[in-house]
Amino acid sequence: MRASRLMSLVLLLQGRGGMTAAELAKELEVSERTVHRDVVALSAAGVPVYADRGRRGGYRLLDGYRTRLTGLDRAEAEALFLSGVPAAMREMGLQDVAATARLKAAAALSPALRDAPATAAQRFHLDAPGWFAAGDPPPAALAPLARAVWSDRRVLTAYKGNQRTLEPYGLVLKAGVWYLAARLGTRFLTFRVDRFGEVTVLPESFDRDPAFDLAAFWGERSAEFARSLLREVITLRLSEAGVRLLRHIADPAALPDALASLQPDGTVRLAVESVPVAYSQVLRLGPEAEVLDPPELRAMVADAAARMAGLYDQR
């Protein structure tokens, strides 16, 4: 365990140039005291790691030092060839670059691991688009936006008829739809790539905000979007079985607040997109739910229940 941690520490310093004890401790999930002990152990083993003093200090490797502890085991090699999404790389125009990189990585593997690309490809496949998608061609704007993202270049775009100059930070593929995370002025915004018109990659570059985290940004914005769709609130009285069913029927963004509002008699307030959407959800709850509000929805469900009862009348 410690040998693996020491190797990780050296690779972190090699890859990032220098890190503070606090940064290393966070990455390695240990205490700063443990980091200090590990650095002493590495120095004693002949690894040229040293500490910079001062406000911007931290641990660094001697300039030019490169570790040879970069060999891959089988699990790591197979994971490497699972890390790309072939369809996404193709749509961004990066399939040739990715293929060359995979060939180089495969050539660097030991003979015992040369079959890793094939074993990974034959066991796992990621099909990104949703079911019943038409398989539309990628948006014309995707390739130039991808180039701009890689090179940190500003882009001049036409989006919904308006011209904008954006700083493209990252691309996200969600259920077959591409989105761009970009900075406009001081704000970070999300754009659907298929709604861009012409995209021109400008010659000037921009300085990326080092604090920007694409995964965290997307998680926050997608959660905000899901909550923004919930414009109506309905009131239900649920049986115990209905409470259990609600977890599978309610919108995931609405479920936490709904469960928090649950009363001892089963009354619950549920955020929904609209009354028609709520109608379909309540019907799935069947006799385990009674609509208390709004009256419009109660009347719709009562009518559906009467018509269903007529279908099953045994007289």
C-alpha positions as CSV (number, residue, x, y, z in Angstrom):
1,M,0.0,0.0,0.0
2,R,2.8,2.4,0.9
3,A,4.8,1.5,-2.2
4,S,1.8,2.4,-4.4
5,R,1.4,5.7,-2.5
6,L,5.0,6.6,-2.9
7,M,4.9,5.9,-6.7
8,S,1.7,8.0,-6.9
9,L,3.4,10.8,-5.1
10,V,6.4,10.8,-7.6
11,L,4.0,10.6,-10.6
12,L,2.0,13.6,-9.3
13,L,5.1,15.7,-8.9
14,Q,6.4,14.6,-12.3
15,G,3.1,15.5,-14.0
16,R,2.3,18.8,-12.2
17,G,5.8,20.2,-11.6
18,G,5.2,21.0,-8.0
19,M,2.6,20.6,-5.3
20,T,2.1,21.7,-1.7
21,A,1.9,19.2,1.1
22,A,-1.8,20.0,1.5
23,E,-2.5,19.4,-2.2
24,L,-0.6,16.1,-2.1
25,A,-2.4,15.0,1.1
26,K,-5.8,15.7,-0.6
27,E,-4.8,13.8,-3.8
28,L,-3.4,10.8,-1.9
29,E,-6.1,10.9,0.9
30,V,-3.6,11.0,3.7
31,S,-2.5,13.5,6.3
32,E,0.1,16.1,5.6
33,R,2.3,14.4,8.2
34,T,2.2,11.3,6.1
35,V,3.2,13.2,3.1
36,H,6.2,14.7,4.9
37,R,7.3,11.1,6.0
38,D,6.9,9.8,2.4
39,V,9.0,12.6,1.0
40,V,11.8,11.8,3.5
41,A,11.5,8.1,2.4
42,L,11.8,9.0,-1.2
43,S,14.8,11.2,-0.6
44,A,16.5,8.4,1.3
45,A,15.8,6.1,-1.7
46,G,17.6,8.5,-4.1
47,V,14.6,10.2,-5.6
48,P,15.6,13.9,-6.0
49,V,12.6,15.5,-4.4
50,Y,13.1,18.8,-2.6
51,A,11.0,21.4,-0.8
52,D,10.7,25.0,-1.9
53,R,10.2,27.5,0.9
54,G,8.0,30.5,1.0
55,R,4.5,31.4,0.1
56,R,4.4,29.6,-3.2
57,G,6.6,26.7,-1.9
58,G,5.9,23.0,-2.1
59,Y,7.6,19.8,-3.1
60,R,9.3,19.4,-6.5
61,L,11.4,17.0,-8.4
62,L,14.9,18.0,-9.7
63,D,14.6,19.5,-13.2
64,G,15.0,16.8,-15.8
65,Y,14.3,13.9,-13.5
66,R,11.9,11.4,-15.0
67,T,10.8,8.3,-13.2
68,R,10.6,4.9,-14.9
69,L,7.8,3.8,-12.7
70,T,5.3,4.2,-15.6
71,G,4.7,0.6,-16.6
72,L,1.1,-0.5,-16.8
73,D,-0.3,-3.7,-15.3
74,R,-3.2,-5.6,-17.0
75,A,-6.0,-3.8,-15.3
76,E,-4.5,-0.4,-15.9
77,A,-3.9,-1.2,-19.6
78,E,-7.4,-2.4,-20.2
79,A,-8.8,0.6,-18.4
80,L,-6.8,2.9,-20.7
81,F,-8.5,1.5,-23.8
82,L,-11.9,1.9,-22.2
83,S,-11.3,5.6,-21.5
84,G,-12.4,6.9,-24.8
85,V,-15.9,7.0,-26.5
86,P,-15.2,6.1,-30.1
87,A,-18.4,7.7,-31.4
88,A,-17.7,10.9,-29.5
89,M,-14.1,11.1,-30.8
90,R,-15.3,10.5,-34.3
91,E,-18.0,13.3,-34.1
92,M,-15.4,15.7,-32.8
93,G,-13.0,14.9,-35.7
94,L,-10.4,13.3,-33.4
95,Q,-10.7,9.7,-34.5
96,D,-7.3,9.7,-36.3
97,V,-5.5,11.3,-33.4
98,A,-7.1,8.8,-31.0
99,A,-6.3,5.9,-33.2
100,T,-2.6,6.9,-33.3
101,A,-2.5,7.4,-29.6
102,R,-4.0,3.9,-29.0
103,L,-1.4,2.4,-31.4
104,K,1.5,4.1,-29.6
105,A,0.1,3.0,-26.2
106,A,-0.3,-0.5,-27.4
107,A,3.3,-0.5,-28.8
108,A,4.6,0.5,-25.4
109,L,3.0,-2.4,-23.6
110,S,4.9,-5.4,-22.6
111,P,4.4,-8.5,-24.7
112,A,2.2,-10.1,-22.0
113,L,-0.2,-7.2,-22.2
114,R,-0.5,-6.7,-26.0
115,D,-3.9,-8.3,-26.0
116,A,-5.3,-5.7,-23.6
117,P,-6.9,-3.5,-26.3
118,A,-8.8,-6.4,-27.8
119,T,-9.9,-7.9,-24.5
120,A,-11.3,-4.5,-23.4
121,A,-13.1,-3.8,-26.7
122,Q,-14.7,-7.2,-26.7
123,R,-16.1,-6.9,-23.2
124,F,-17.3,-3.3,-22.9
125,H,-19.0,-0.9,-25.3
126,L,-20.5,2.5,-24.6
127,D,-23.6,3.4,-26.7
128,A,-24.1,7.1,-25.8
129,P,-27.3,8.0,-27.6
130,G,-30.6,7.2,-26.1
131,W,-33.0,4.5,-27.3
132,F,-35.0,5.2,-30.5
133,A,-32.7,8.1,-31.5
134,A,-32.6,8.7,-35.2
135,G,-28.8,8.7,-35.3
136,D,-28.6,12.2,-36.7
137,P,-25.2,13.4,-38.0
138,P,-23.1,15.4,-35.6
139,P,-23.7,19.2,-35.6
140,A,-21.5,21.1,-38.1
141,A,-20.3,23.3,-35.2
142,L,-19.0,20.4,-33.2
143,A,-15.6,20.0,-34.9
144,P,-14.5,23.6,-34.8
145,L,-15.7,23.9,-31.2
146,A,-13.7,20.9,-30.3
147,R,-10.6,22.4,-31.9
148,A,-11.2,25.6,-30.0
149,V,-11.6,23.7,-26.7
150,W,-8.4,21.9,-27.2
151,S,-6.4,25.0,-28.1
152,D,-8.0,27.4,-25.7
153,R,-9.1,29.7,-28.6
154,R,-11.9,32.2,-28.6
155,V,-14.7,31.6,-31.1
156,L,-17.1,33.9,-32.9
157,T,-20.5,32.2,-33.1
158,A,-24.0,32.7,-34.2
159,Y,-26.3,31.2,-31.6
160,K,-30.1,31.5,-32.1
161,G,-29.5,34.4,-34.5
162,N,-27.3,36.4,-32.1
163,Q,-23.5,36.8,-32.6
164,R,-21.4,36.1,-29.6
165,T,-17.7,35.8,-28.8
166,L,-17.2,32.9,-26.4
167,E,-14.3,31.3,-24.5
168,P,-15.1,27.5,-24.9
169,Y,-14.1,25.5,-21.9
170,G,-15.5,22.1,-22.5
171,L,-17.9,19.8,-24.3
172,V,-20.4,17.4,-22.8
173,L,-22.2,14.5,-24.5
174,K,-25.5,13.9,-22.7
175,A,-28.0,11.3,-24.1
176,G,-26.8,11.8,-27.6
177,V,-26.9,15.6,-27.4
178,W,-23.7,17.8,-27.4
179,Y,-23.4,20.8,-25.1
180,L,-20.8,23.5,-24.8
181,A,-19.6,25.0,-21.5
182,A,-18.3,28.4,-22.3
183,R,-17.5,31.7,-20.6
184,L,-19.2,34.9,-21.8
185,G,-17.8,37.9,-20.1
186,T,-17.6,36.8,-16.5
187,R,-20.3,34.2,-16.6
188,F,-20.1,30.5,-17.4
189,L,-23.0,29.3,-19.6
190,T,-24.2,26.2,-21.3
191,F,-25.1,26.0,-25.0
192,R,-26.6,23.3,-27.2
193,V,-24.1,22.7,-30.0
194,D,-26.8,21.9,-32.5
195,R,-28.2,25.4,-32.1
196,F,-25.1,27.1,-33.2
197,G,-24.9,28.6,-36.7
198,E,-21.5,29.4,-38.2
199,V,-18.5,29.0,-35.8
200,T,-15.2,30.8,-36.5
201,V,-12.2,29.9,-34.4
202,L,-10.4,33.1,-33.7
203,P,-6.5,33.4,-33.6
204,E,-6.4,34.8,-30.1
205,S,-6.3,32.5,-27.1
206,F,-7.7,32.9,-23.6
207,D,-6.4,32.1,-20.2
208,R,-8.5,29.3,-18.6
209,D,-9.8,29.8,-15.0
210,P,-7.8,27.2,-13.1
211,A,-10.7,26.8,-10.6
212,F,-13.1,25.7,-13.4
213,D,-14.2,22.0,-13.0
214,L,-16.2,20.8,-16.0
215,A,-17.8,17.8,-14.3
216,A,-18.8,19.9,-11.3
217,F,-20.1,22.7,-13.5
218,W,-22.2,20.3,-15.6
219,G,-23.6,18.6,-12.5
220,E,-24.8,21.9,-11.0
221,R,-26.3,23.2,-14.3
222,S,-28.0,20.0,-15.2
223,A,-29.5,19.8,-11.7
224,E,-30.7,23.4,-12.0
225,F,-32.2,22.7,-15.4
226,A,-34.1,19.6,-14.1
227,R,-35.5,21.7,-11.2
228,S,-36.5,24.5,-13.5
229,L,-38.8,22.2,-15.4
230,L,-40.9,21.6,-12.2
231,R,-43.3,24.5,-12.4
232,E,-46.4,23.0,-10.7
233,V,-47.0,21.5,-7.2
234,I,-49.6,18.8,-6.5
235,T,-50.8,17.4,-3.2
236,L,-51.4,13.6,-2.8
237,R,-52.4,11.3,0.0
238,L,-50.3,8.1,-0.4
239,S,-50.6,4.6,1.1
240,E,-47.4,3.0,2.4
241,A,-47.2,1.2,-0.9
242,G,-47.7,4.5,-2.7
243,V,-44.7,6.1,-0.8
244,R,-42.5,3.2,-2.0
245,L,-43.8,3.6,-5.6
246,L,-43.2,7.3,-5.5
247,R,-39.4,6.7,-5.6
248,H,-39.8,5.1,-9.0
249,I,-42.3,7.4,-10.5
250,A,-41.5,11.0,-9.4
251,D,-39.0,13.1,-11.1
252,P,-35.6,12.5,-9.4
253,A,-35.2,16.3,-9.0
254,A,-38.5,16.5,-7.1
255,L,-38.2,13.4,-4.9
256,P,-36.0,14.8,-2.0
257,D,-38.4,17.7,-1.3
258,A,-41.4,15.4,-1.7
259,L,-40.2,12.9,0.8
260,A,-39.3,15.8,3.2
261,S,-42.9,17.0,3.0
262,L,-44.4,13.6,3.8
263,Q,-46.9,13.8,6.7
264,P,-47.9,10.9,9.0
265,D,-51.3,10.5,7.2
266,G,-49.4,10.1,3.8
267,T,-50.0,13.6,2.5
268,V,-47.2,14.7,0.3
269,R,-46.4,17.8,-1.9
270,L,-44.9,16.8,-5.2
271,A,-43.3,19.2,-7.8
272,V,-44.2,18.3,-11.4
273,E,-43.6,19.7,-14.8
274,S,-47.3,20.3,-15.6
275,V,-50.7,18.9,-14.8
276,P,-50.8,16.6,-17.8
277,V,-47.5,15.1,-16.8
278,A,-48.7,14.8,-13.2
279,Y,-51.8,13.0,-14.6
280,S,-49.7,10.3,-16.2
281,Q,-47.6,9.9,-13.0
282,V,-50.6,9.6,-10.7
283,L,-52.2,7.0,-12.9
284,R,-49.1,4.9,-12.4
285,L,-49.6,5.1,-8.7
286,G,-53.1,3.5,-9.2
287,P,-55.2,3.1,-6.0
288,E,-52.2,3.9,-3.8
289,A,-52.7,7.6,-4.3
290,E,-55.5,10.1,-3.9
291,V,-55.2,13.6,-5.5
292,L,-56.1,16.3,-3.0
293,D,-55.0,19.3,-5.1
294,P,-55.4,20.8,-7.7
295,P,-59.1,20.2,-8.4
296,E,-58.4,20.0,-12.1
297,L,-56.1,17.1,-11.6
298,R,-58.4,15.4,-9.1
299,A,-61.2,15.6,-11.7
300,M,-59.0,14.1,-14.4
301,V,-58.0,11.2,-12.3
302,A,-61.6,10.6,-11.0
303,D,-62.8,10.5,-14.6
304,A,-60.0,8.0,-15.5
305,A,-60.9,5.8,-12.5
306,A,-64.6,5.8,-13.5
307,R,-63.8,4.8,-17.0
308,M,-61.5,2.1,-15.8
309,A,-64.1,0.8,-13.4
310,G,-66.6,0.6,-16.3
311,L,-64.2,-1.5,-18.3
312,Y,-63.9,-4.1,-15.5
313,D,-67.6,-4.1,-14.4
314,Q,-68.5,-7.7,-14.0
315,R,-72.3,-7.3,-14.0
